[in-house]
Amino acid sequence: MEEGKTLSVRKIVIAGVLAAVAILLGVTRLGFIPVPTAAGNATIMHVPAIIGGIMEGWLVGGIIGTIFGLFSFLQATTPLFKDPLVAILPRIFIGITTYFAYVGLKKINEYLALIVAAAVGTLTNTILVLGMAVIRGYMAAGVAWTVGVTHGLPEVVVAAIITVAVVVAWKRIETGRGEAKM
C-alpha cells in the first residue's frame, strides 16, 4: 500500500467503486442496520470511506468521504443535512483520520489497527456531524450527546466487524493466497 499523495488509475477506480457502494447503501436503505437501542439503526454508509482510507490512503479515504457527504446533502429531507457544513464537511475527514490511525498501529498489530481505525473513522463521523449540528444550532448539546451514544457506539461495533472482514478478505484476494498478508 502506498501512502500516495497522487491518484493512480487504481486509486481513482477504487474510490469510485467504494463511493458507489456508499451511495447504494443509502439509496437502498441497506446502509441502516437495526440495533436494539433507542437509536433503532446503526448506519454503515461511512464504512466505504474507512475501507478506502485503510486500503488506498488518506486521499482516497477523503474523496470517498466527500462523495458520501455530497450524497447525504443531495438526498437530505431534514434541515440538518441540507446544511453542507453538517452533511459534507465532517464526512471529508472519515477516511483521513482512519488512514492515520491505521498507519500508526499496523506495525504493532494488524487486527488491532483495523479495529481502532474503524472506530476512529466512525467516531470522526459521529462527533464531527453532531458537533457541527450543535454549532449550527440544529440541536442542543445534550441531545447530540444522547444521539452520539445511542448511534455512535453500535456503529463503532458494526463498522469494526465489517472493516476487518472486508479488508482481510481484500488482502487475501490481492495476495492470491488462502490467508491475508498481515
Order of alpha helices (4+ residues) and beta strands (2+ residues): alpha-beta-beta-alpha-alpha-alpha-alpha-alpha-alpha-alpha
